[in-house]
Amino acid sequence: MNKDLKIAILIFLAALAVRVAYIEQSKSSPLFYYPIVDSGAYENAAARAAKEPLTLKAFTEFHKVPSYRLFVTAIYKCFGRNIYAVRFAQAVLGAFDCSIIFLLGAGIFKRKAGLLAGIIAVFYWPLIAFSCKILPVNLAVFFSLLAIYVLHKFTINPRSVILCFLCGVFLSLAYLSRGNVILLFPAFIFVIIFGVEKQGHPAKHAWPIIWFLLGAVIILGPSVSREFGQTGELSLVHKNFGLASFIGMDLKHLDEFRPGSEDRINTRLKEEGAHTPAERNRYWIRQSRLYLARETSQVMRTYALKAYLLLNAYEFSPEENINAFKTNMPFLRLPLIGFGCIAAFSILGLLLSGREAGRRALVIDVFFVVYFVSLLPFLPLSRFRLPLAPAAIILSSFFIVRFFERVKNRQWGDVAVAAALSSGFIFFTCTNPLKVTLEGYSRFEYYRGLVLLQKGDPAGAVSDLRRALSLHPNDDEIAESLGDACYKAGEYREAVISYIRASAIGKREDTALIEKTGIALAESGDINEAKLMFNRVIRLTGDTSRSAHINLGNCFFLDGDYVRAEDEYRIAVAIDPQNPQALYRLASFYKDLGRPEYDEIMQRFNAVSKK
């Protein structure tokens, strides 16, 4: 066993120990066993898929992050719905990441640079924290690192074209976890052509590229062909690419897509003839082009701001609440490594690497630049940036090692220049103007309130959500969730107040929110006001809301107006004749009044329920 392999194993064990320690402390968080938002969506989808036979069909659903869903589903198939097993498996992958970072650093530069990079990766806290989050970016980091590593090995041994095949496989798996990886395919072909040091190598011919593309086709072929069979269109971009780029051109566009805007947006798309995902994607791409032509300076300013944010000590988006977890978990109070200085040194390492390491550094340089550029058109979320971190760690380690070598050799002129540049870049990457805001913005109580509500503790949820709303009085999501908690706790008047406040904050006519307000009003005894709310929903939805008619019928029933109650229940059934709720409510109405129609409607309800 050579020395590098021994070091890689030690780094793996150290990284695994650190990540398991973090997972064990994370168990104290209410979100550990109750993941929500995106993590909850992926976990629930995998749990449902695990109940069915595991086939390749799920893997070929091109636009649903298939590689990650298959990963979590496979774990659930083996261990049951065990969230700890998923987090532990991701910790193992994260530990492998650290070993690969060491091997890359040692291979491209020197063993000292690789060793420093491996140690930094072990204690780089975003990599640690994300290993505990059920998100596909964990696979994106792992597979992109494998792709870089085998491509680096190919540049050393260009006759081994099987490495190009493996690079295509790993890069495709990374792409199925992070859509912007698609830009790395032409970039890696560039490295295959120009990244080999020895002249007269086979890379001047087509075979390495063919093997690379073959690896990609084997992984992406089923997804692309299935998509083509369903839509008749060949597409290699995610269905939300156009929308994400439109929003990313000006973050003010987010206001157009607030919760409750779905009906308005869908109506707009239908009017434009955009019905299928591909048509909608093209529509938003057209809108992006038009906006770019009309507001070029604004788009450039937005991209510059996002570049600044992405290079800064901007570890997590505020809603992920890692700042709150840092204060609640002793492990995260340790002096772990963040992104600010790493970004500064990585830029300097990038500038120095070509001169010092020649073509060996091309693969890591190209990945760093292309992946960073690929982030700019979209939202500057920290998890999108995470695959950039390993390359940044390697480049920064290389710069740090070279800096101290110059100090040791007393090359004071070079040291002075490097120190001056480092100071400037550190100032640039550690002075995020949003840093204070981000650290003060924590919706930890909000998420804990949601979990308590899910666990059946509405009183505890009300307490946490009230605290969250006092911290963030202009957050309509928190106000609406507080209304839900108050309703389940039997505080109906408080629920009404919270729902009305949520509507006022969001400045939106969300029919679901209006209907919840009506239900809370009815429970509080204000039947007439509740009727007004349900009629408002009916008017806004064009008389297509089955639930609003049922609730309006309930109000008439409580008032003793049985004729109008029956009319509303029958309208609900007419809107959706196969709906169990509408049939059951009409059957219950007839049963309460001793009407003979009860038997017929109940038979229809039983028939529908058996399907």
C-alpha positions as CSV (number, residue, x, y, z in Angstrom):
1,M,0.0,0.0,0.0
2,N,1.6,3.3,-1.1
3,K,1.8,6.4,1.1
4,D,-0.9,8.3,-0.7
5,L,-3.4,5.5,-0.2
6,K,-2.6,5.3,3.5
7,I,-3.2,9.0,3.9
8,A,-6.4,8.8,2.0
9,I,-7.7,6.1,4.3
10,L,-6.8,8.1,7.4
11,I,-8.5,11.2,6.0
12,F,-11.6,9.1,5.2
13,L,-11.8,7.8,8.8
14,A,-11.3,11.2,10.3
15,A,-13.9,12.8,8.0
16,L,-16.4,10.0,8.8
17,A,-15.9,10.4,12.5
18,V,-16.5,14.2,12.2
19,R,-19.6,13.6,10.2
20,V,-21.1,10.9,12.4
21,A,-20.5,13.2,15.4
22,Y,-22.4,15.9,13.7
23,I,-25.2,13.5,12.8
24,E,-25.5,12.3,16.4
25,Q,-25.8,15.9,17.6
26,S,-28.3,16.7,14.9
27,K,-30.6,14.1,16.3
28,S,-31.5,16.7,19.0
29,S,-33.0,18.9,16.2
30,P,-36.8,18.5,15.6
31,L,-36.1,18.5,11.9
32,F,-33.9,15.4,12.0
33,Y,-36.7,12.8,11.8
34,Y,-39.2,15.2,10.2
35,P,-37.5,16.8,7.2
36,I,-39.5,19.6,5.6
37,V,-39.4,21.8,2.5
38,D,-37.2,20.3,-0.3
39,S,-35.6,17.6,2.0
40,G,-39.1,16.5,3.0
41,A,-40.2,16.3,-0.6
42,Y,-37.3,14.1,-1.6
43,E,-37.7,11.9,1.5
44,N,-41.5,11.4,1.0
45,A,-41.0,10.6,-2.7
46,A,-38.4,8.0,-1.8
47,A,-40.6,6.5,0.9
48,R,-43.5,6.2,-1.6
49,A,-41.2,4.7,-4.3
50,A,-39.8,2.2,-1.8
51,K,-43.3,0.6,-1.4
52,E,-43.2,-0.3,-5.1
53,P,-41.0,-2.7,-7.0
54,L,-37.6,-1.0,-7.7
55,T,-37.3,-0.6,-11.5
56,L,-35.4,1.5,-13.9
57,K,-38.5,3.5,-14.7
58,A,-37.9,5.8,-11.7
59,F,-34.4,6.3,-12.9
60,T,-35.5,7.5,-16.3
61,E,-37.8,10.3,-15.0
62,F,-35.5,12.9,-16.4
63,H,-36.8,16.0,-14.6
64,K,-37.1,14.6,-11.1
65,V,-33.5,14.2,-9.9
66,P,-33.6,10.4,-10.6
67,S,-30.2,9.5,-9.3
68,Y,-30.9,10.9,-5.9
69,R,-34.4,9.5,-5.7
70,L,-33.0,6.1,-6.6
71,F,-30.2,6.4,-4.0
72,V,-32.6,7.2,-1.1
73,T,-35.2,4.6,-2.4
74,A,-32.5,1.9,-2.5
75,I,-31.6,2.6,1.1
76,Y,-35.2,2.4,2.2
77,K,-35.6,-0.9,0.3
78,C,-32.7,-2.3,2.4
79,F,-33.3,-0.7,5.8
80,G,-36.9,0.4,5.8
81,R,-37.9,4.0,6.1
82,N,-34.8,4.8,8.2
83,I,-33.8,8.5,7.9
84,Y,-30.7,7.9,10.0
85,A,-29.5,5.3,7.4
86,V,-29.8,7.9,4.6
87,R,-27.8,10.5,6.6
88,F,-25.2,8.0,7.5
89,A,-24.8,6.9,3.9
90,Q,-24.3,10.5,2.9
91,A,-21.7,10.9,5.7
92,V,-19.8,8.0,4.1
93,L,-20.0,9.6,0.7
94,G,-18.8,12.9,2.3
95,A,-15.8,11.1,3.8
96,F,-15.0,9.7,0.4
97,D,-15.2,13.2,-0.9
98,C,-12.4,14.3,1.5
99,S,-10.2,11.4,0.4
100,I,-10.7,12.2,-3.3
101,I,-9.9,15.9,-2.6
102,F,-6.6,14.8,-1.0
103,L,-5.7,12.5,-4.0
104,L,-6.6,15.2,-6.5
105,G,-4.5,17.8,-4.6
106,A,-1.6,15.5,-4.3
107,G,-1.8,14.4,-8.0
108,I,-2.3,17.8,-9.6
109,F,0.1,19.7,-7.3
110,K,2.1,18.3,-4.4
111,R,1.4,15.9,-1.5
112,K,1.6,18.8,0.9
113,A,-1.2,20.6,-1.0
114,G,-3.3,17.5,-1.1
115,L,-2.8,16.8,2.6
116,L,-3.8,20.4,3.5
117,A,-6.8,20.2,1.1
118,G,-7.9,16.9,2.7
119,I,-7.6,18.3,6.2
120,I,-9.6,21.4,5.3
121,A,-12.3,19.2,3.7
122,V,-12.6,17.2,6.9
123,F,-13.4,20.3,8.9
124,Y,-15.2,22.4,6.2
125,W,-18.5,22.8,7.9
126,P,-20.8,23.3,4.9
127,L,-19.7,19.9,3.6
128,I,-20.3,18.5,7.1
129,A,-23.7,20.1,7.5
130,F,-25.0,19.2,4.1
131,S,-24.1,15.5,4.6
132,C,-26.9,15.5,7.1
133,K,-29.4,17.2,4.7
134,I,-31.5,15.0,2.4
135,L,-30.7,16.9,-0.8
136,P,-29.3,15.7,-4.1
137,V,-26.4,18.1,-4.0
138,N,-24.6,15.4,-1.9
139,L,-24.5,13.1,-4.9
140,A,-23.6,16.0,-7.2
141,V,-20.5,16.7,-5.1
142,F,-19.5,13.0,-5.0
143,F,-19.9,12.2,-8.7
144,S,-18.4,15.5,-9.9
145,L,-15.3,14.7,-7.8
146,L,-15.1,11.2,-9.3
147,A,-15.4,12.7,-12.8
148,I,-12.6,15.2,-12.1
149,Y,-10.4,12.5,-10.6
150,V,-10.7,10.0,-13.5
151,L,-10.2,12.8,-16.0
152,H,-7.1,13.9,-14.2
153,K,-5.9,10.3,-14.3
154,F,-6.5,10.3,-18.1
155,T,-4.4,13.4,-18.6
156,I,-1.5,11.5,-16.9
157,N,-2.2,8.2,-18.8
158,P,-3.9,9.2,-22.1
159,R,-3.8,5.7,-23.5
160,S,-6.3,4.5,-20.9
161,V,-9.5,5.7,-22.8
162,I,-11.7,3.7,-20.4
163,L,-11.1,6.6,-18.0
164,C,-12.9,8.9,-20.4
165,F,-15.8,6.4,-20.4
166,L,-15.9,6.5,-16.6
167,C,-15.7,10.3,-16.7
168,G,-18.8,10.4,-18.9
169,V,-20.6,8.1,-16.5
170,F,-19.8,10.0,-13.4
171,L,-20.4,13.4,-14.9
172,S,-23.8,12.3,-16.1
173,L,-24.7,11.0,-12.7
174,A,-23.7,14.4,-11.3
175,Y,-25.9,16.1,-13.9
176,L,-28.9,14.0,-12.8
177,S,-28.4,15.5,-9.4
178,R,-27.6,19.2,-10.4
179,G,-28.8,20.5,-13.7
180,N,-26.2,23.1,-14.3
181,V,-23.5,20.4,-14.6
182,I,-24.6,20.2,-18.2
183,L,-22.1,23.0,-19.0
184,L,-19.2,20.8,-17.9
185,F,-19.7,18.3,-20.8
186,P,-18.1,20.6,-23.4
187,A,-15.6,21.9,-20.8
188,F,-14.4,18.3,-20.1
189,I,-14.1,17.6,-23.8
190,F,-11.9,20.6,-24.0
191,V,-9.7,19.1,-21.2
192,I,-9.6,15.8,-23.0
193,I,-8.2,17.5,-26.1
194,F,-5.8,20.0,-24.5
195,G,-5.2,18.7,-21.0
196,V,-2.6,16.0,-21.7
197,E,1.0,16.8,-21.2
198,K,2.6,14.4,-23.5
199,Q,2.5,15.1,-27.2
200,G,1.5,12.5,-29.8
201,H,-1.1,11.1,-27.5
202,P,-4.4,9.5,-28.7
203,A,-6.4,12.4,-27.3
204,K,-5.6,14.2,-30.6
205,H,-7.9,11.6,-32.2
206,A,-11.6,11.1,-31.6
207,W,-11.6,7.9,-29.6
208,P,-11.3,9.4,-26.1
209,I,-14.1,11.8,-26.8
210,I,-16.2,9.0,-28.3
211,W,-15.7,6.9,-25.1
212,F,-16.6,10.0,-22.9
213,L,-19.8,10.5,-24.9
214,L,-20.6,6.8,-24.7
215,G,-20.4,6.9,-20.9
216,A,-22.8,9.8,-21.0
217,V,-25.2,8.2,-23.4
218,I,-25.4,5.0,-21.3
219,I,-26.6,7.0,-18.3
220,L,-28.6,9.8,-19.9
221,G,-29.9,7.8,-22.9
222,P,-32.9,6.1,-21.0
223,S,-33.9,9.5,-19.6
224,V,-33.7,11.4,-22.8
225,S,-35.4,8.7,-24.9
226,R,-38.2,8.4,-22.4
227,E,-38.6,12.2,-22.5
228,F,-38.6,12.2,-26.3
229,G,-41.2,9.4,-26.3
230,Q,-43.5,11.3,-24.1
231,T,-43.2,14.8,-25.6
232,G,-41.8,14.2,-29.1
233,E,-39.0,16.7,-28.3
234,L,-35.3,16.1,-27.6
235,S,-34.2,18.1,-24.6
236,L,-31.2,18.0,-22.3
237,V,-32.1,20.9,-20.0
238,H,-34.3,20.7,-16.9
239,K,-37.9,21.7,-17.5
240,N,-37.5,24.7,-15.1
241,F,-34.3,26.0,-16.8
242,G,-36.2,28.8,-18.5
243,L,-38.1,29.9,-15.5
244,A,-35.0,29.8,-13.2
245,S,-33.0,31.9,-15.7
246,F,-35.8,34.4,-15.9
247,I,-36.0,34.8,-12.1
248,G,-32.2,34.9,-11.9
249,M,-31.9,37.9,-14.2
250,D,-33.6,40.1,-11.6
251,L,-34.3,38.8,-8.1
252,K,-37.3,41.1,-8.0
253,H,-39.0,38.6,-10.3
254,L,-39.4,36.4,-7.3
255,D,-42.3,38.7,-6.2
256,E,-44.2,37.4,-9.3
257,F,-44.0,33.9,-8.1
258,R,-45.1,34.2,-4.5
259,P,-47.4,31.4,-3.0
260,G,-50.9,31.8,-4.4
261,S,-49.7,33.0,-7.8
262,E,-50.0,29.6,-9.5
263,D,-53.4,30.1,-11.0
264,R,-52.4,33.5,-12.5
265,I,-49.1,32.1,-13.9
266,N,-50.9,29.0,-15.4
267,T,-53.5,31.2,-17.0
268,R,-50.8,33.3,-18.5
269,L,-49.0,30.3,-19.9
270,K,-52.1,28.8,-21.4
271,E,-52.9,32.1,-23.1
272,E,-49.4,31.9,-24.7
273,G,-50.1,28.4,-25.9
274,A,-47.5,26.9,-23.5
275,H,-49.1,23.7,-22.2
276,T,-46.3,21.0,-22.0
277,P,-43.2,21.4,-19.8
278,A,-41.1,21.8,-23.0
279,E,-43.4,24.6,-24.3
280,R,-43.3,26.3,-20.9
281,N,-39.6,26.1,-20.8
282,R,-39.3,27.7,-24.2
283,Y,-41.7,30.4,-23.2
284,W,-39.6,31.4,-20.2
285,I,-36.4,31.3,-22.3
286,R,-38.0,33.7,-24.7
287,Q,-39.0,36.0,-21.8
288,S,-35.4,35.8,-20.5
289,R,-34.0,36.9,-23.9
290,L,-36.5,39.7,-24.1
291,Y,-35.7,40.9,-20.6
292,L,-32.0,40.7,-21.3
293,A,-32.4,42.8,-24.4
294,R,-34.5,45.3,-22.6
295,E,-32.7,45.5,-19.3
296,T,-29.1,44.6,-20.1
297,S,-27.6,46.8,-17.4
298,Q,-29.9,45.5,-14.7
299,V,-29.1,41.9,-15.6
300,M,-25.4,42.6,-15.5
301,R,-25.7,44.2,-12.1
302,T,-27.7,41.3,-10.8
303,Y,-25.1,38.8,-12.1
304,A,-22.3,40.8,-10.5
305,L,-24.1,40.9,-7.2
306,K,-24.6,37.1,-7.4
307,A,-20.9,36.6,-8.2
308,Y,-20.1,38.6,-5.1
309,L,-22.5,36.7,-2.9
310,L,-21.3,33.3,-4.2
311,L,-17.7,34.2,-3.4
312,N,-18.5,35.5,0.0
313,A,-18.9,33.8,3.4
314,Y,-22.4,33.0,2.4
315,E,-22.8,29.4,3.6
316,F,-26.6,28.9,3.7
317,S,-29.7,30.6,2.5
318,P,-31.5,32.2,5.6
319,E,-34.4,29.8,5.5
320,E,-32.1,26.8,6.2
321,N,-31.5,28.1,9.7
322,I,-28.0,26.7,10.0
323,N,-27.1,29.8,12.0
324,A,-29.7,28.7,14.6
325,F,-28.3,25.2,14.6
326,K,-24.8,26.5,15.1
327,T,-25.8,28.0,18.4
328,N,-27.8,25.0,19.5
329,M,-25.2,22.3,18.7
330,P,-21.8,22.3,20.5
331,F,-20.2,20.6,17.6
332,L,-20.9,23.6,15.3
333,R,-19.4,26.0,17.8
334,L,-16.0,24.6,17.0
335,P,-13.7,26.8,14.8
336,L,-14.7,25.0,11.6
337,I,-13.7,26.3,8.2
338,G,-16.1,28.4,6.1
339,F,-16.0,29.7,2.6
340,G,-14.7,33.3,2.8
341,C,-11.0,32.8,3.1
342,I,-11.2,29.6,1.0
343,A,-12.7,31.6,-1.9
344,A,-10.0,34.3,-1.6
345,F,-7.1,31.8,-1.7
346,S,-8.8,29.7,-4.4
347,I,-8.8,32.7,-6.8
348,L,-5.1,33.3,-6.1
349,G,-4.5,29.5,-6.6
350,L,-6.4,29.6,-9.8
351,L,-4.2,32.5,-11.1
352,L,-1.0,30.7,-10.0
353,S,-1.8,27.1,-11.0
354,G,-1.3,27.3,-14.7
355,R,2.2,28.7,-14.3
356,E,3.2,26.3,-11.5
357,A,1.5,23.0,-12.5
358,G,1.0,23.4,-16.3
359,R,-1.6,21.2,-18.0
360,R,-2.0,19.1,-14.9
361,A,-4.1,21.9,-13.4
362,L,-6.3,22.4,-16.4
363,V,-9.0,20.0,-15.2
364,I,-9.4,21.6,-11.8
365,D,-9.2,25.1,-13.3
366,V,-11.8,24.5,-15.9
367,F,-14.2,22.9,-13.5
368,F,-13.8,25.8,-11.1
369,V,-14.4,28.5,-13.7
370,V,-17.2,26.8,-15.7
371,Y,-19.1,25.6,-12.7
372,F,-18.9,29.1,-11.1
373,V,-20.1,30.7,-14.3
374,S,-23.0,28.2,-14.5
375,L,-24.3,29.4,-11.1
376,L,-24.7,33.0,-12.1
377,P,-27.9,32.8,-14.2
378,F,-29.9,31.3,-11.3
379,L,-30.6,31.9,-7.6
380,P,-27.5,32.2,-5.5
381,L,-28.4,29.4,-3.1
382,S,-25.6,27.9,-1.0
383,R,-26.4,24.3,-1.9
384,F,-26.0,25.1,-5.6
385,R,-22.5,26.4,-4.8
386,L,-21.5,23.3,-2.8
387,P,-20.0,21.3,-5.7
388,L,-17.6,24.2,-6.2
389,A,-16.2,23.9,-2.7
390,P,-13.9,20.9,-3.4
391,A,-12.2,22.6,-6.3
392,A,-11.9,25.8,-4.2
393,I,-10.3,23.9,-1.3
394,I,-7.7,22.3,-3.6
395,L,-6.8,25.5,-5.3
396,S,-6.6,27.4,-2.0
397,S,-4.5,24.7,-0.4
398,F,-2.1,24.9,-3.3
399,F,-1.7,28.7,-2.9
400,I,-1.2,28.4,0.9
401,V,1.5,25.7,0.5
402,R,3.3,27.8,-2.2
403,F,3.0,30.9,0.0
404,F,4.8,29.3,2.9
405,E,7.4,27.7,0.7
406,R,8.3,31.2,-0.5
407,V,8.4,32.3,3.2
408,K,10.7,29.4,4.0
409,N,12.9,30.3,1.0
410,R,12.9,34.0,2.0
411,Q,11.5,35.2,-1.3
412,W,10.2,38.3,0.4
413,G,9.2,40.1,-2.8
414,D,6.9,37.3,-3.8
415,V,5.6,37.0,-0.2
416,A,4.8,40.7,-0.1
417,V,2.9,40.6,-3.3
418,A,1.0,37.5,-2.3
419,A,0.2,38.9,1.1
420,A,-1.2,42.1,-0.4
421,L,-3.3,40.3,-2.9
422,S,-4.5,37.9,-0.2
423,S,-5.6,40.8,2.0
424,G,-7.5,42.4,-0.8
425,F,-9.3,39.1,-1.8
426,I,-10.0,38.2,1.8
427,F,-11.6,41.6,2.3
428,F,-13.6,41.2,-0.8
429,T,-14.9,37.7,0.1
430,C,-15.5,38.2,3.8
431,T,-17.4,41.5,3.8
432,N,-20.8,40.3,2.5
433,P,-23.1,43.2,3.2
434,L,-25.9,40.7,3.9
435,K,-23.9,38.8,6.5
436,V,-25.4,40.6,9.5
437,T,-28.8,40.2,8.0
438,L,-28.3,36.5,7.3
439,E,-27.0,35.8,10.8
440,G,-30.0,37.6,12.3
441,Y,-32.5,36.0,10.1
442,S,-33.5,32.6,11.5
443,R,-36.8,30.9,11.0
444,F,-35.8,28.1,13.4
445,E,-38.9,28.6,15.5
446,Y,-41.0,28.5,12.4
447,Y,-39.7,25.1,11.3
448,R,-39.8,23.7,14.8
449,G,-43.5,24.9,15.0
450,L,-44.3,23.0,11.8
451,V,-42.7,19.9,13.2
452,L,-44.6,20.2,16.5
453,L,-47.8,20.6,14.5
454,Q,-47.1,17.5,12.4
455,K,-46.4,15.6,15.6
456,G,-49.7,16.5,17.1
457,D,-48.7,19.3,19.6
458,P,-50.6,22.3,18.3
459,A,-50.2,24.2,21.6
460,G,-46.4,23.9,21.3
461,A,-46.6,24.9,17.7
462,V,-48.6,28.0,18.5
463,S,-46.0,29.1,21.0
464,D,-43.1,28.7,18.5
465,L,-44.9,30.2,15.6
466,R,-45.9,33.3,17.6
467,R,-42.3,33.7,18.5
468,A,-41.3,33.3,14.8
469,L,-43.9,35.8,13.7
470,S,-42.7,38.4,16.3
471,L,-39.2,38.0,14.8
472,H,-40.5,38.2,11.2
473,P,-43.7,40.2,11.2
474,N,-43.8,40.5,7.4
475,D,-43.6,36.8,6.7
476,D,-46.9,35.6,5.3
477,E,-45.9,31.9,5.5
478,I,-45.4,32.1,9.2
479,A,-48.7,34.0,9.7
480,E,-50.6,31.3,7.8
481,S,-48.9,28.5,9.6
482,L,-49.8,30.2,12.9
483,G,-53.4,30.2,11.8
484,D,-53.2,26.5,11.1
485,A,-51.8,25.8,14.5
486,C,-54.3,28.0,16.3
487,Y,-57.1,26.3,14.4
488,K,-55.9,22.8,15.5
489,A,-55.5,24.1,19.1
490,G,-59.1,25.3,19.1
491,E,-58.2,29.0,19.1
492,Y,-60.5,29.8,16.2
493,R,-60.6,33.6,16.5
494,E,-56.9,33.7,16.7
495,A,-56.7,31.5,13.6
496,V,-59.0,34.0,11.7
497,I,-56.7,36.9,12.7
498,S,-53.6,35.1,11.6
499,Y,-55.2,34.1,8.2
500,I,-56.3,37.7,7.6
501,R,-52.8,38.9,8.5
502,A,-51.2,36.4,6.1
503,S,-53.5,37.7,3.3
504,A,-52.6,41.3,4.1
505,I,-48.9,40.6,4.2
506,G,-48.8,38.6,1.0
507,K,-51.2,41.1,-0.8
508,R,-52.7,38.1,-2.5
509,E,-56.1,36.5,-3.0
510,D,-55.2,32.9,-2.3
511,T,-58.4,30.9,-2.5
512,A,-57.0,28.2,-0.1
513,L,-56.2,30.8,2.5
514,I,-59.6,32.5,2.1
515,E,-61.3,29.2,2.5
516,K,-59.4,28.4,5.6
517,T,-60.4,31.8,7.0
518,G,-64.1,30.8,6.3
519,I,-63.7,27.5,8.1
520,A,-62.2,29.1,11.1
521,L,-65.0,31.8,11.1
522,A,-67.6,29.0,11.0
523,E,-66.0,27.2,13.9
524,S,-65.9,30.4,15.9
525,G,-69.7,30.8,15.4
526,D,-69.6,33.6,12.8
527,I,-71.6,31.8,10.2
528,N,-72.6,34.8,8.1
529,E,-68.9,36.0,7.7
530,A,-67.9,32.4,6.8
531,K,-70.6,32.4,4.1
532,L,-69.1,35.5,2.6
533,M,-65.6,33.9,2.5
534,F,-66.9,30.8,0.8
535,N,-68.9,32.8,-1.8
536,R,-65.7,34.8,-2.4
537,V,-63.8,31.6,-3.2
538,I,-66.5,30.4,-5.5
539,R,-66.4,33.8,-7.4
540,L,-62.6,33.7,-7.7
541,T,-62.5,30.2,-8.9
542,G,-65.3,30.5,-11.4
543,D,-67.6,28.2,-9.5
544,T,-65.2,25.3,-9.7
545,S,-64.3,24.9,-6.1
546,R,-65.9,21.7,-4.8
547,S,-64.7,22.2,-1.2
548,A,-66.1,25.8,-1.1
549,H,-69.5,24.5,-2.0
550,I,-69.3,21.8,0.6
551,N,-68.3,24.3,3.3
552,L,-71.0,26.8,2.2
553,G,-73.5,23.9,2.4
554,N,-72.3,23.2,6.0
555,C,-73.0,26.9,6.9
556,F,-76.6,26.7,5.5
557,F,-77.1,23.4,7.4
558,L,-76.0,25.0,10.6
559,D,-78.4,27.9,9.9
560,G,-81.2,25.4,9.4
561,D,-81.6,26.3,5.7
562,Y,-81.7,22.7,4.5
563,V,-82.9,23.5,0.9
564,R,-79.9,25.7,0.2
565,A,-77.6,23.3,2.0
566,E,-78.7,20.5,-0.3
567,D,-78.2,22.7,-3.3
568,E,-74.6,23.4,-2.4
569,Y,-73.8,19.7,-1.6
570,R,-75.3,18.7,-5.0
571,I,-73.3,21.3,-6.8
572,A,-70.1,19.9,-5.2
573,V,-71.0,16.4,-6.4
574,A,-71.8,17.8,-9.9
575,I,-68.4,19.4,-10.0
576,D,-66.7,16.1,-9.2
577,P,-69.0,13.1,-9.2
578,Q,-66.2,10.8,-8.1
579,N,-65.1,12.8,-5.1
580,P,-65.6,10.8,-1.9
581,Q,-65.8,13.9,0.3
582,A,-68.6,15.4,-1.7
583,L,-70.6,12.2,-1.8
584,Y,-70.1,11.5,1.9
585,R,-71.2,14.9,2.9
586,L,-74.4,14.7,0.8
587,A,-75.1,11.2,2.2
588,S,-74.6,12.4,5.8
589,F,-77.0,15.3,5.1
590,Y,-79.7,12.8,3.9
591,K,-79.0,10.5,6.8
592,D,-79.4,13.4,9.3
593,L,-82.8,14.3,7.8
594,G,-83.9,10.7,7.4
595,R,-84.2,11.1,3.6
596,P,-84.5,8.0,1.3
597,E,-81.8,9.3,-1.0
598,Y,-79.3,8.3,1.6
599,D,-79.0,4.7,0.4
600,E,-78.3,5.6,-3.2
601,I,-75.6,8.3,-2.4
602,M,-74.0,6.0,0.1
603,Q,-73.7,3.2,-2.5
604,R,-72.0,5.7,-4.8
605,F,-69.7,6.7,-2.0
606,N,-68.7,3.0,-1.2
607,A,-68.1,2.3,-4.9
608,V,-65.8,5.3,-5.2
609,S,-64.0,4.5,-2.0
610,K,-63.1,1.0,-3.2
611,K,-61.3,2.2,-6.3
